[in-house]
Amino acid sequence: MFIRRENFKQYIKFYPVVSTIIAINIIVYILTKVPILGDIILYGGMHVNGLISDGEWWRVITSIFLHAGLFHILFNMFALFLFGPELEQIAGKIRFITIYFLAGIFGNVATFMFEHYSYGSVGASGAIYGIFGAFAALVYYARNTMPQLKQIIMPIIVIGLIMTFLQPNINYYAHIGGLITGFLLGLAYFSPKNILRWRMK
């Protein structure tokens, strides 16, 4: 589990949603390195509480596709590359999209609600933590049938939360908000009755 053995073509074929999200993030990051254009994209799309208060609500969405530096995007996209495929296969394309983007959006909404007026941030971390939250819900339902999942996911979540508060310049509201959102959506999506209904379609 979570070991990727597919080649490039297989990965794209089997996990089209994850592949598309990764591609968009990489393209946007490259564009932010283009002089002048990069500033327009970065500062026009980043999450800034004051500007959102002024009506620029789209920033809670666009900032999910922006990253502050190479290490930032590499870390987030590697996590998506590694953990996203399993969730896309389990939940299906539409449910995965819902988990990913609602976690990212509500992580940013939490940031807007609890951070100060001048606070700004970028990154897909809230959406990534939404994936972890959805897996935590799956662990809750399948704790007796999928012990390996619990052994992998729970330590990652605990370590991730600890590092959230130890590292500087981390948007912990986005992390926690995304995690909770993913968990709640996972509880709804992965209930035994719902999964049985999917399988019967």
C-alpha positions in Angstrom: 0.0 0.0 0.0 1.2 3.5 -1.0 4.1 2.0 -2.9 3.9 3.2 -6.5 5.0 0.6 -9.1 3.3 2.1 -12.1 5.2 3.6 -15.0 4.4 7.1 -16.1 1.7 6.1 -18.7 0.1 3.7 -16.3 0.0 6.3 -13.5 -1.8 8.8 -15.7 -4.2 6.1 -17.0 -5.1 4.7 -13.6 -5.2 7.9 -11.6 -6.3 10.7 -14.0 -7.6 13.1 -11.3 -4.4 13.0 -9.2 -2.3 13.3 -12.3 -4.2 16.3 -13.5 -4.0 18.1 -10.2 -0.2 17.5 -10.0 0.2 18.7 -13.6 -1.8 21.9 -12.9 0.2 22.7 -9.8 3.5 22.2 -11.6 2.4 24.3 -14.6 1.3 27.1 -12.3 4.5 26.9 -10.3 6.6 27.2 -13.5 4.5 30.2 -14.6 5.1 32.0 -11.3 8.8 31.9 -12.2 8.2 34.0 -15.4 9.1 37.6 -14.8 6.2 40.0 -14.3 3.7 37.2 -15.1 4.8 35.3 -12.1 4.0 38.2 -9.8 0.6 38.6 -11.3 -0.2 35.0 -10.7 1.3 34.7 -7.3 0.1 37.9 -5.7 -3.2 37.8 -7.7 -4.1 34.4 -6.4 -2.5 34.0 -3.0 -4.7 33.8 0.1 -4.7 37.2 1.8 -7.2 37.7 4.6 -7.6 41.4 4.1 -8.2 41.1 0.3 -10.7 38.2 0.9 -12.5 40.5 3.4 -12.7 43.1 0.6 -14.5 40.6 -1.6 -11.8 38.7 -3.4 -13.3 35.4 -2.3 -11.7 33.4 -5.2 -8.4 33.5 -3.3 -9.6 30.7 -1.0 -9.6 28.5 -4.2 -6.7 29.8 -6.3 -4.2 29.8 -3.5 -4.5 26.0 -3.4 -2.6 25.8 -6.7 0.2 28.2 -5.6 3.4 27.4 -3.8 6.0 29.5 -2.1 9.1 27.7 -3.3 10.5 24.5 -4.9 10.7 22.5 -1.6 7.1 23.5 -0.8 5.7 22.2 -4.1 7.9 19.1 -4.1 6.7 18.2 -0.6 3.0 18.7 -1.4 3.1 17.0 -4.8 5.1 14.1 -3.5 2.5 13.5 -0.8 -0.3 13.8 -3.4 1.6 11.5 -5.8 2.1 8.9 -3.0 -1.2 9.0 -1.2 -3.7 10.3 -3.7 -4.0 7.3 -6.0 -5.3 4.9 -3.3 -8.0 7.4 -2.3 -8.9 8.1 -5.9 -9.4 4.4 -6.4 -11.3 3.8 -3.2 -13.5 6.9 -3.3 -13.9 7.3 -7.1 -13.1 10.4 -9.1 -15.9 12.7 -8.1 -15.6 11.9 -4.4 -11.9 12.4 -4.5 -12.2 15.8 -6.1 -14.8 16.7 -3.5 -12.5 15.7 -0.6 -9.4 17.4 -2.1 -10.9 20.7 -3.0 -13.4 21.1 -0.1 -10.5 20.3 2.4 -8.4 22.9 0.7 -11.2 25.5 0.6 -12.3 24.9 4.2 -8.7 24.9 5.4 -8.4 28.4 3.8 -11.8 29.4 5.3 -10.4 28.4 8.8 -7.4 30.6 8.1 -9.6 33.5 7.1 -11.6 33.1 10.3 -8.8 32.7 12.8 -5.8 34.5 11.4 -5.2 38.3 11.5 -6.2 40.6 8.7 -2.8 40.9 7.1 -2.1 37.2 7.0 -1.2 35.6 3.7 -0.5 32.1 2.6 -0.3 29.7 -0.4 -0.2 25.9 -0.9 -2.1 22.7 -1.2 -1.4 21.5 2.3 -5.0 21.8 3.5 -6.1 19.7 0.6 -3.3 17.1 1.3 -4.3 16.9 4.9 -7.9 16.4 3.7 -6.6 13.2 2.0 -5.1 12.1 5.3 -8.4 12.9 7.1 -10.4 10.8 4.6 -8.0 7.9 5.2 -8.5 8.4 9.0 -12.2 8.0 8.5 -11.6 4.8 6.5 -9.4 3.6 9.3 -12.3 4.2 11.7 -14.7 2.1 9.6 -12.2 -0.6 8.6 -9.9 -0.7 11.7 -10.5 -4.5 12.1 -10.2 -5.4 8.4 -7.4 -3.1 7.2 -4.9 -3.0 10.1 -2.0 -2.1 7.7 -3.8 1.2 6.7 -4.0 2.2 10.4 -0.4 1.4 11.0 0.7 3.6 8.1 -1.8 6.5 8.2 -2.1 7.3 11.9 1.6 7.8 12.5 1.7 10.1 9.4 -1.1 12.2 10.7 0.3 12.4 14.2 3.8 13.3 13.0 2.3 15.8 10.5 0.4 17.6 13.2 3.4 17.7 15.5 5.6 19.2 12.7 2.8 21.6 11.9 3.3 23.3 15.2 7.1 23.0 15.4 8.1 24.3 12.0 8.0 28.1 11.2 5.8 29.7 8.5 3.2 26.8 8.6 -0.5 27.6 8.1 -1.7 25.3 10.9 -5.3 26.4 10.5 -5.2 25.1 6.9 -3.7 21.8 8.0 -6.2 21.3 10.8 -9.2 22.6 8.8 -8.3 20.4 5.9 -7.8 17.3 8.1 -11.2 17.8 9.8 -13.0 18.4 6.5 -11.4 15.3 5.0 -12.3 13.2 8.0 -16.0 14.4 8.0 -16.4 13.8 4.3 -14.7 10.4 4.7 -17.2 9.5 7.5 -20.0 10.3 5.1 -18.5 8.6 2.0 -17.1 5.5 3.6 -19.9 4.4 5.8 -20.6 0.7 5.1 -24.1 1.5 3.7 -22.7 4.0 1.2 -19.8 1.8 0.1 -22.3 -1.1 -0.4 -24.5 1.2 -2.5 -21.5 2.1 -4.7 -20.6 -1.5 -5.3 -24.2 -2.3 -6.4 -24.2 0.4 -9.1 
